[in-house]
Amino acid sequence: MKQDGDFGTNRNDSKSKEYYMFCFKEGQFTDEGITLVQKIEKNIMIAKGMGISEDQAKRMAEKVIPTLKNWRDK
């Protein structure tokens, strides 16, 4: 997250310093209740839509997502 528009929003509409705009809006996770496996699959599909190969997207998602604060304890 590099630009102001990359950050999600808190309940008071301030920018979240921890979460991405597609993951966190108005103080809530946009995909609450999704499993880690489902989140990884979702991100693979998003990355493929951005022109990243499925293999590369899978490696990236499996490496990064489980380390994110929201997923570490799940």
C-alpha positions, 0 to 999 in steps of 0.5 A, spaced: 500 500 500 503 506 497 497 511 495 492 514 500 487 510 496 490 503 497 488 503 504 481 501 507 477 505 511 475 505 519 468 506 521 469 513 522 471 514 515 478 515 517 484 511 513 486 504 516 493 504 516 493 496 516 488 494 511 487 494 504 481 498 500 479 491 497 479 487 504 477 493 509 471 498 508 467 502 514 471 498 519 469 491 517 472 486 513 469 485 506 469 478 506 468 476 513 466 469 514 471 466 508 476 461 510 483 462 509 483 457 503 477 461 500 481 467 501 487 464 497 483 462 491 479 469 491 486 472 491 489 467 485 483 469 481 484 477 482 491 476 480 490 472 474 485 478 472 491 482 473 495 478 468 499 474 473 500 467 472 496 462 476 502 459 478 505 465 480 499 468 484 498 461 488 505 462 490 504 469 492 497 468 495 500 462 499 506 465 502 503 472 504 496 471 506 497 467 512 502 472 515 497 477 514 494 480 521 487 478 520 489 471 518 495 469 523 490 466 528 485 463 524 
